[in-house]
Each structure stands twice: as C-alpha cells, then as structure tokens.
C-alpha cells in the first residue's frame, strides 16, 4: 500500500489536533463551566443576580449599586443612600459602561481653581481635589442626617466645604521663617476671608486664580473636628469601581432614623430589615460586614410601601 506524501500526513495530523482541541476547548470546557455555574449558590451570580419587580420586570442587580435620588440629584429621604459613585461617570449614576477608579489618592488635597470669568461649572480645567470632595460630602450628609458632618482637614468655606490646606513659603525654601501663607482651596472673591486668619504669625491670603504655588510647602490643617467623624468613611468615598452596592453597618445605622420617619414606621422595624440584609466577613475573617443597599431598599418598599 502506497504511503501518503509527508506533507499530506502532516496536514492530516494537524487537522485531527484541531478537531480534538476544538471539541475540548470549544464544546466540553464551556459546557463544564456552564454546569458548574448552575450549582446552587453560584447560579444567581452567573446569571447576573438580577432583581425583578412584582410584574417580572428586571429592575437591577444585587451586584450593582443604584442612585436613590431625584432628578436634581437630591437624596430621597425614604431610601437608604448608597456610596458615592463619582468614579462611575461624571454624574455618579452607577453607569457600568464608564466605571473605573478615579486614581485620586490621599495626597490629592489641592483644588484646581476655576477661572473667575467662567466659574467652576464653565471652566473644564477646574477640578476639586479628593479631600475637598470628601469634605463636601461629609458636611452634606451631616446636614441630611442631623449629625456633625465635620472631619479633620476640612473647613466650611462660604456656602461649601473645602480641604483645609495651606501653601506655606519659607525663607530658606523648606526651612527658615515663614514668609507667606496661602489658603490654596479658597479663591479670592469666592470667600470673604480664609478659614485661618494667620499661621505662625503670618497673615493667611486667599488663593488667586492662575498663581503658581509650586514653591510652597503643602500643609493640611487638622482643625478641631472629632478624630472619629460621625459620618463614616464609606459614606464619603467611592469604591474602586464606583459600582459597589454595599455600605457599612455604621452608615446604615446613621440613616435608619431618617428612613423610619419618612416611611412612618418604627426604627426597630427598619433596623430589623437592615440586619436581614447585612452580610458578615467572608469565611468569618476576611473583609468587613456590609449592607446591600439595593436589596434593602427593595425590601423597604415591600414592608413599608410609600403612599
């Protein structure tokens, strides 16, 4: 019997390998993964952990946060509020198509001031530092929940709150006597006076748009706010993705009285629902307890529907 040419044998061997690998990686492996995904406890996550209303319509996912605000972005008093989601789009609307970390770290404490002729909303180059964003959120939540919203390194400035940060100039660059002090996050014209009148005997100036303070030593001022703020850290910072549906039990506790009052039910009833939607540490020691806000608010609508 005549032997096939070598090049034909090689191509047939390659074809057999292709068919075998296609069957394994293209059919058997996906089917095995699909089968594992149907195991109780995993099937919900594999299908997106979708949430449905009474009519069977998809209204969200227990893995993705949602905003519980009105059309103007104001918090709806009858609902628990989620973490900020500014990393997920400019409007903070938990948009999974634009999710991502802000890349702002603890050293991001100096605002980029807006051009006075354009204003903060009109100047696309203007930007609030992470510290100022945290300060604004903390004071706003404190006012909403009836607690002290102050926190270290923050100060009220006019109608807003900003990071309490000075730019300090020294006679010898980084040492020597203080020669000039500027409140870097308070723009001249926007405030009547800086949050601090003087620093080490030198009068504090407001910041002028366009000034370069690269030679100044950035000096955050702790102030006299409580070391442990009444507003928890997760209430004023977004998660890495900006899509986290969970808040800490401490933030949930802070909101319980407001939600109960808005819905006309007892705080004990609301606390019981919070407890039902609180998960503990993974394997008993990893992570922190958390409350799923999306599921909690759905349970609230079922247990104490709004008129």
C-alpha positions as a printed NumPy array, in Angstrom:
array([[  0.   ,   0.   ,   0.   ],
       [  1.424,   3.364,  -1.038],
       [  2.229,   5.794,   1.715],
       [  0.766,   9.292,   1.618],
       [  3.178,  12.094,   0.91 ],
       [  4.705,  13.521,   4.064],
       [  3.107,  16.926,   3.653],
       [ -0.372,  15.339,   3.455],
       [  0.283,  13.277,   6.63 ],
       [  1.371,  16.41 ,   8.467],
       [ -1.759,  18.291,   7.438],
       [ -3.997,  15.389,   8.457],
       [ -2.303,  15.231,  11.882],
       [ -2.791,  18.992,  12.295],
       [ -6.458,  18.639,  11.305],
       [ -7.005,  15.875,  13.873],
       [ -5.368,  18.014,  16.579],
       [ -7.554,  20.959,  15.586],
       [-10.738,  18.88 ,  15.821],
       [ -9.779,  17.379,  19.184],
       [ -8.83 ,  20.75 ,  20.728],
       [-11.952,  22.362,  19.284],
       [-14.095,  19.708,  20.915],
       [-12.319,  20.083,  24.26 ],
       [-11.926,  23.864,  24.487],
       [-14.866,  24.944,  22.348],
       [-17.53 ,  22.491,  23.494],
       [-16.661,  20.341,  26.509],
       [-14.969,  23.05 ,  28.599],
       [-17.721,  25.694,  28.115],
       [-20.35 ,  23.07 ,  28.933],
       [-18.454,  22.1  ,  32.089],
       [-18.206,  25.748,  33.175],
       [-21.919,  26.218,  32.47 ],
       [-22.734,  23.146,  34.55 ],
       [-20.664,  24.396,  37.483],
       [-22.372,  27.791,  37.2  ],
       [-25.743,  26.115,  37.802],
       [-24.676,  24.786,  41.208],
       [-26.923,  26.259,  43.946],
       [-25.23 ,  29.325,  45.376],
       [-23.436,  30.093,  42.115],
       [-26.288,  30.188,  39.606],
       [-27.561,  33.616,  40.704],
       [-24.147,  35.2  ,  40.241],
       [-23.673,  33.5  ,  36.884],
       [-26.945,  34.975,  35.664],
       [-26.139,  38.453,  36.944],
       [-28.007,  38.311,  40.281],
       [-30.91 ,  40.087,  38.61 ],
       [-33.691,  41.633,  40.674],
       [-37.315,  41.695,  39.495],
       [-40.42 ,  43.681,  40.398],
       [-43.854,  42.159,  41.002],
       [-44.568,  42.241,  37.261],
       [-41.433,  40.248,  36.472],
       [-39.505,  43.17 ,  35.026],
       [-35.761,  43.414,  35.656],
       [-35.122,  46.415,  37.897],
       [-31.466,  45.933,  38.726],
       [-28.834,  43.598,  40.039],
       [-27.832,  42.887,  43.607],
       [-24.207,  43.216,  42.448],
       [-24.566,  46.774,  41.099],
       [-25.366,  49.883,  43.099],
       [-28.064,  52.371,  42.188],
       [-28.691,  56.029,  42.925],
       [-31.702,  56.774,  45.119],
       [-32.036,  60.448,  44.246],
       [-34.472,  62.729,  42.46 ],
       [-33.945,  64.296,  39.038],
       [-31.866,  67.07 ,  40.624],
       [-29.555,  64.622,  42.384],
       [-31.033,  65.201,  45.835],
       [-31.258,  62.209,  48.161],
       [-34.71 ,  60.63 ,  48.501],
       [-35.397,  60.698,  52.222],
       [-37.368,  57.445,  52.305],
       [-34.452,  55.406,  50.98 ],
       [-31.054,  54.417,  52.265],
       [-28.366,  56.163,  50.287],
       [-25.521,  54.34 ,  48.556],
       [-21.833,  55.207,  48.499],
       [-20.744,  57.98 ,  46.13 ],
       [-20.241,  56.766,  42.584],
       [-18.268,  59.628,  41.081],
       [-15.746,  57.156,  39.68 ],
       [-18.514,  55.723,  37.503],
       [-19.239,  58.707,  35.296],
       [-19.362,  62.428,  35.896],
       [-22.934,  62.275,  37.181],
       [-22.247,  59.456,  39.607],
       [-25.14 ,  57.401,  38.257],
       [-23.578,  53.933,  38.601],
       [-23.102,  53.591,  34.846],
       [-21.188,  50.312,  34.299],
       [-20.088,  51.462,  30.838],
       [-17.826,  54.161,  32.271],
       [-16.801,  52.601,  35.541],
       [-13.256,  52.994,  36.777],
       [-11.122,  54.243,  39.607],
       [-10.531,  57.988,  39.92 ],
       [ -6.814,  57.43 ,  40.659],
       [ -7.015,  60.156,  43.305],
       [ -5.018,  59.304,  46.424],
       [ -4.624,  60.703,  49.928],
       [ -2.105,  63.287,  48.721],
       [ -4.634,  64.821,  46.324],
       [ -5.543,  67.763,  48.562],
       [ -5.223,  70.873,  46.373],
       [ -8.056,  72.018,  44.096],
       [ -7.555,  73.322,  40.587],
       [ -9.349,  76.638,  40.911],
       [-11.751,  77.791,  38.187],
       [-11.329,  80.863,  36.045],
       [-13.474,  83.526,  37.781],
       [-14.777,  84.62 ,  34.378],
       [-16.099,  81.12 ,  33.675],
       [-16.973,  79.744,  37.109],
       [-16.474,  76.187,  38.282],
       [-19.209,  74.8  ,  36.027],
       [-17.913,  76.643,  32.973],
       [-14.189,  76.01 ,  33.36 ],
       [-13.463,  72.481,  32.162],
       [ -9.975,  72.626,  33.662],
       [-11.26 ,  73.267,  37.177],
       [-11.199,  70.231,  39.477],
       [-11.915,  69.515,  43.115],
       [ -9.319,  67.526,  44.999],
       [-10.256,  64.25 ,  46.651],
       [-10.018,  65.991,  50.029],
       [-12.485,  68.71 ,  49.023],
       [-14.871,  66.116,  47.586],
       [-14.763,  64.205,  50.868],
       [-15.332,  67.394,  52.859],
       [-18.327,  68.432,  50.746],
       [-19.941,  65.027,  51.041],
       [-19.351,  64.812,  54.781],
       [-20.914,  68.192,  55.54 ],
       [-23.879,  67.465,  53.244],
       [-24.529,  64.063,  54.847],
       [-24.182,  65.554,  58.313],
       [-26.835,  68.139,  57.484],
       [-29.124,  65.49 ,  55.978],
       [-28.816,  63.089,  58.905],
       [-28.738,  65.689,  61.68 ],
       [-25.211,  64.941,  62.891],
       [-21.886,  66.747,  62.954],
       [-20.5  ,  66.461,  59.429],
       [-17.111,  67.97 ,  60.214],
       [-13.948,  65.942,  59.869],
       [-10.198,  66.591,  60.193],
       [ -8.551,  68.65 ,  57.434],
       [-11.913,  70.055,  56.292],
       [-13.35 ,  73.519,  56.731],
       [-16.556,  75.326,  55.86 ],
       [-15.885,  77.971,  53.259],
       [-18.736,  80.249,  52.281],
       [-21.643,  78.044,  51.257],
       [-19.458,  74.985,  50.711],
       [-16.763,  72.914,  52.356],
       [-13.189,  72.528,  51.147],
       [ -9.979,  70.904,  52.179],
       [ -8.232,  72.999,  54.838],
       [ -4.874,  73.255,  53.093],
       [ -2.244,  75.986,  53.268],
       [  0.636,  76.707,  50.959],
       [  3.45 ,  77.847,  53.271],
       [  6.504,  79.699,  51.952],
       [  9.73 ,  79.597,  53.966],
       [ 12.718,  81.908,  53.772],
       [ 15.088,  79.007,  53.046],
       [ 12.81 ,  77.018,  50.718],
       [ 11.712,  74.249,  53.058],
       [ 13.1  ,  75.683,  56.297],
       [ 13.562,  79.02 ,  57.966],
       [ 10.951,  81.555,  58.883],
       [  7.52 ,  81.679,  57.299],
       [  7.299,  84.494,  54.758],
       [  3.937,  83.915,  53.104],
       [  0.868,  81.687,  53.613],
       [ -1.923,  80.992,  51.099],
       [ -5.183,  79.075,  51.641],
       [ -4.881,  77.056,  48.439],
       [ -8.503,  75.905,  48.125],
       [-10.175,  79.256,  48.842],
       [-10.304,  81.509,  45.808],
       [-10.24 ,  85.256,  46.216],
       [-13.692,  86.651,  45.509],
       [-15.398,  83.402,  46.479],
       [-14.763,  83.814,  50.216],
       [-14.792,  86.82 ,  52.498],
       [-11.72 ,  85.613,  54.374],
       [ -9.589,  82.432,  54.591],
       [-10.592,  79.826,  57.148],
       [ -7.464,  80.684,  59.174],
       [ -6.561,  84.298,  59.896],
       [ -2.841,  83.709,  60.414],
       [ -0.284,  80.922,  60.516],
       [  2.838,  81.228,  62.662],
       [  2.331,  84.963,  62.888],
       [  1.86 ,  85.494,  59.131],
       [ -1.48 ,  86.599,  57.695],
       [ -3.121,  83.96 ,  55.507],
       [ -4.075,  85.027,  51.969],
       [ -6.799,  83.693,  49.727],
       [ -5.717,  81.988,  46.511],
       [ -5.721,  83.928,  43.252],
       [ -6.58 ,  82.146,  40.009],
       [ -3.516,  81.442,  37.895],
       [ -0.941,  81.815,  40.684],
       [  1.803,  79.189,  40.804],
       [  2.391,  77.823,  44.298],
       [  4.856,  75.09 ,  43.379],
       [  7.424,  76.608,  45.745],
       [  5.063,  76.434,  48.717],
       [  5.025,  73.571,  51.215],
       [  1.611,  71.903,  51.173],
       [  0.361,  71.973,  54.767],
       [ -3.047,  70.427,  55.626],
       [ -4.583,  71.803,  58.834],
       [ -6.264,  69.202,  61.04 ],
       [ -8.553,  71.623,  62.862],
       [-10.683,  70.772,  65.891],
       [-13.078,  68.252,  64.294],
       [-13.531,  64.884,  66.062],
       [-10.843,  62.334,  65.344],
       [-13.595,  59.797,  64.593],
       [-16.154,  61.654,  62.44 ],
       [-19.857,  60.949,  62.839],
       [-20.062,  60.371,  59.085],
       [-18.33 ,  57.051,  58.204],
       [-15.559,  56.927,  55.628],
       [-17.517,  54.792,  53.159],
       [-20.242,  57.459,  53.061],
       [-17.842,  59.983,  51.531],
       [-15.627,  57.821,  49.314],
       [-16.447,  55.777,  46.243],
       [-15.382,  52.174,  45.804],
       [-12.676,  51.311,  43.286],
       [-15.216,  50.517,  40.58 ],
       [-17.798,  53.099,  41.635],
       [-20.455,  50.358,  41.384],
       [-20.42 ,  48.807,  44.864],
       [-23.992,  48.281,  46.159],
       [-22.824,  47.88 ,  49.764],
       [-22.404,  50.295,  52.65 ],
       [-21.076,  49.737,  56.138],
       [-23.468,  48.891,  59.004],
       [-22.361,  52.197,  60.577],
       [-23.574,  54.19 ,  57.571],
       [-26.825,  52.226,  57.537],
       [-27.322,  52.938,  61.258],
       [-26.784,  56.65 ,  60.611],
       [-29.652,  56.646,  58.088],
       [-32.123,  54.445,  59.955],
       [-33.932,  57.186,  61.888],
       [-34.479,  59.302,  58.768],
       [-35.822,  56.401,  56.712],
       [-38.141,  55.278,  59.514],
       [-39.525,  58.799,  59.943],
       [-40.086,  59.257,  56.207],
       [-41.971,  55.967,  55.97 ],
       [-43.892,  56.355,  59.23 ],
       [-42.624,  53.128,  60.787],
       [-40.594,  52.374,  63.898],
       [-36.827,  52.454,  63.881],
       [-36.896,  48.906,  65.264],
       [-38.682,  47.663,  62.131],
       [-36.139,  49.355,  59.883],
       [-33.249,  48.066,  61.983],
       [-34.595,  44.534,  61.58 ],
       [-34.577,  44.909,  57.793],
       [-31.033,  46.259,  57.905],
       [-29.961,  43.246,  59.944],
       [-31.595,  40.89 ,  57.425],
       [-29.573,  42.431,  54.592],
       [-26.228,  42.581,  56.394],
       [-23.571,  40.063,  55.407],
       [-20.674,  39.133,  57.668],
       [-16.998,  38.678,  56.927],
       [-16.126,  36.169,  54.214],
       [-15.114,  32.894,  55.874],
       [-15.525,  34.688,  59.178],
       [-12.338,  36.749,  58.986],
       [-11.927,  38.342,  55.54 ],
       [-13.324,  41.767,  54.743],
       [-15.891,  43.702,  56.756],
       [-19.646,  43.335,  57.371],
       [-21.683,  45.121,  54.704],
       [-25.289,  46.084,  53.921],
       [-26.663,  45.679,  50.395],
       [-28.469,  48.982,  49.796],
       [-30.277,  47.886,  46.625],
       [-31.809,  44.809,  48.232],
       [-32.544,  46.712,  51.445],
       [-34.477,  49.457,  49.655],
       [-36.495,  46.886,  47.711],
       [-37.359,  45.157,  50.987],
       [-38.39 ,  48.521,  52.442],
       [-40.801,  49.129,  49.578],
       [-42.372,  45.736,  50.218],
       [-42.567,  46.022,  54.002],
       [-43.455,  49.719,  54.248],
       [-44.612,  50.99 ,  50.844],
       [-44.823,  54.714,  50.262],
       [-48.245,  56.286,  49.806]])
